[in-house]
Amino acid sequence: MVSPAEVIREAGSRSKTILASWSLLKGIIDRHEATIQKRWAKKTRSQRTKILLDTWPNMASSHRPDFEAFRKETEHQRDAGTRYRDAYMWPHINQEDLSNPRTLPLLLNARGRHHPSSFAAFDGGAIHLGIVSKAIVPDFLNEHTMLLNGMTSANAFGKLVNWDEHQNAFKWLHERIQYQPGEGLLILEAQDRLLSFLVACSKQVLHDIPPDALLTDEYPIQPEPTSRSETGVAGFDSLAVMAAEAPYRLPAQIDIERIVSLLSARESAAEDHL
């Protein structure tokens, strides 16, 4: 078990770093997103991989490394201490996915233009296999809830609330609106490293601009560029692209109408074939 003081101390430190990294990333994306998109698309896969490994050493090589890690270790080995903690903590950070010309720009757009609280539920869900397999064991603190979802103010993001001090604190935890403190600390850890990585990647791509000049008046805020869509992809193939890109987008942006349209087109094609 951990004490309330320990949780408050770690959550406060993590949230401060997260919000500072996010503020910097937002400033970079507001000014340089179109440039980053163009430069990333022009690079070869090996050039993109080099940047990824320079900014995240020993990054997992394949898609969903947590699944691979689960297959490699027995339950006893995980209980004794997994060798693949990073794979369970950041399963969507891998060379196979991020070296794609579209994926990193999508991730930069989502994380740079939206507050970290918008991703708390997704980041908690990403760690799910690690927790249920006991490769990752959250610290336990009873009778407290950590606030992350929807908490856009610096004072509220990562705040620890005692059940006796707030009448809704237990309800929020029970209904999975907010988090058990140990789980909340894992989400903060995941976001802390991810945002630092994205800032470092952006600086690498914009290597010709001095870091202290990135947010100056020399580079005014620009309109958000249009995301490059996949060309020549339709039907179930398009659904596969949407599924592959979902972890790198804002979680709330699910285009239900497009999904229905794609499925309807597939159904019509099947009927015509018959």
N, C-alpha and C positions, 0 to 999 in steps of 0.2 A: 504493500500500500504506500501511497504518497500522501503527504500532508497538503492541506489547502495552501499553505504558504509556498510550498515547492511548486505547485501547479501555477499559482499566480505569478511566481517569479519566471518560470519558463514560458508560460503563455504570454506574459508581458514582453519578454525579450523577443520571442518569435514574432509576435504580431507587429512590434515596432519595426523589425527588419523587413518583414513582408510588405508592410505599407510603404516603407521607404523604397524598396525595390520596385514595387508596383508604380509608385509615383514617377520614378525614373523611366521605367519601361513605357508607361503611358505617354510621357513627354517625347520619348524617342519615336514611338509609333505615330503619334499625332503629327510629327514633322517628317518622318522618313519612311513611312510604311511602303509607299510606292517604289522608292529606291531599293529597299530591302527585297521586295517581291521580284523586281526585275533582275537584280544581281543574283539572287538565289536561283532563279530559273535558268540563268545563263551558265551557272557552274556545272561541272561534271559531277557525277555521283561521288567519285573519289574526293573531289574538292569539298563537297558538302559533308562527307563523312569525316574528313580531316577537321573541319570546324567543329563538328559535333564532339569528336574525341578530345579536341583541345579544350573545350569548355565543360565537358563531362567525361573525365578519364574513366576508362573501363566500362563505358556504356554498353549495355546488353546488345548483342548483335542481331537477335531475331525478334520477330513479332511475338507479343505476349510472353515475355521471359518468365513470368510467374508460373505459367502452366508447365514450362520446361523444368523449372526449379522443383515444382511439386512432384514431377515424375522422377526426378533424380534422387530425392531424399526419402527415407522412410519416416514414419511418424516418430520413431525413437530419435532419429537424427535431428528432426525439427525441434522436438522437445528439448534436446540437449543444446540447441542453438544453431539455427540455420546458417548456412554459408552464403545464402542468396537473399539477404535482407533487402538489398536495393531492388532486386527483381520484383519482390512483393510490394515494396513501397511505391515504386514508380513503374508499373507494368507497361505504360504507354510511352515511356522514354526508351527508345531503342533505335539502333541504326537502320534497321530495315524500313521502318515506317518514316522516320524523320529525314532520311536521305532522299525521300520522294520530293520532287520539286514543289508540290502543293502543301505538304503537311506542316512544315515549320511555319510558313507564312500564315496558315490558318490558326495555328496555336498562338503565334505572336498577336494576331488580330484579336482573338478571343480574350486572351489573358491581359493584353495591353489596354483594351478598350472597356473592360468590365471589371468591377471591384472583385477582389478575392473572395468575398462572402458569397458571390454568385456561384462559386465552384466548390463550396464546402461539401455539399451532398455528393457531388461527383467524385471528389478526391477521397471522401470517406468510402464510397462504394468501390473505388479502384483498389483499395487495400483489403477488400473483403476476403479474398481467397487467403491472403496472408494471415488474417485473424482467425478464420474458421479452421484453417489447417494448423493453427497454433505455431506457425513460423514467426508470427508477430504477436506479442502479448501486451495489450494496452495496460498501462498503470491503472490501478483501481483506487477510486476515491468515492465513498458512498455519500449520499445525501447532498450532492452538488450536481449542477448542470453547467456545461460550458456553452456560451452563446457564440454562434458563428453565422448561421443562416440569416441573411438579410441585415446583418449588423454592419452598416457602412460607416459608422463613426469610429474614430480611433479608440475612444473610451469603451465602446461596446464590443468591438471585434475581439473575440477571445476572452471575454469577461467570464469569470467564475461566479456562479450564483448559488447561494445556500438555499435549500428547500424551505427552511424556516423563515427566510428573509423575503421570499417572493412566492406568492400564492400559486403562480403558474409554472414554477420551475420544474416540479416533478412531472406535471402534465406535458410540458414541452419535451422532456426526456422520454416519457412513456410513449408518446405519439410520434417519436422520431423526428420532431421538428428541430430539436437541438440535440446536444451530444453529452454522452458520458465523458467526464474530464479526460480520461486516458485516451479515448478515441479522438477527442478534440486536439490533444497534444500531437497525435500522429498526423492529423490533417494539417496542422500548423507546420510541422516538420516537413511534410511533403510540399506544401506551398512555398515554404522558405527556400528550399533548394531549387525548386522549379523556376521561381521568378528570378533568382540570382543567375541561373543558367540562361534564361531567355535574355536577360540584360547583357550577359557576356557574349551570347551569340550575335545579338544585334550590333554590338561594338566591333566584333570580328568582321561582320559583313560590311560595316561602315568604317573599315580600318583606316581609310584616308582622311577621316574627319577626327580631329583631336577630341578625346572624351569630354573635355571641359567646354567644347564648342558645340556639342550636339544639341543643346537646348537654348542656344543663344538666339538673338533677333536675326542673325544671319540666316537662320532656318525657321521661317514662320510656320505656324500650324496650317496644315493642308486638309482639304476635304478627304474623307475616307475613300480610298480607291475601291473600285469594284473588284470583287473576288473573281479570279479567273475560273470559269466553269470548265468542266470536262467536255470535250467535243467528241462527237461520234459515239456517245455512250447512252444507251436507252434501255428501257425495260428492267429486267432483273439485274442486269449489269450495273445500271444506274443505282439501283437499291443497294447493291454491294458496295459501290463507291460511297454512298451516303453512310452506310454502316461503318465502313473503314475510317471515315473522316469524323464521325460523331465524337470520339474522345478528344478531338482537337478543336472543337467548336464550343460556343456557349451552349450549355445543356438545355436551356429553354427553347432554343431555336430548332424546333422539330417541325418541318414543313409537311403537315399531315395531308394537305391538299395535293402536294406533289406525289406523295406516296400513293394516295388513292388513284391519282391520274395514271401513274405508272402501272399499278395493278390492273386498272380497268383496261389500259391499252394491251396488256399481256393477255387478259381474258378475251378481249375482242380478237386478238391475233389467233388465239387457240380455237375460237369459234369459227373463224374464217378457214382455218386449216381443216376443221372437221367438215 
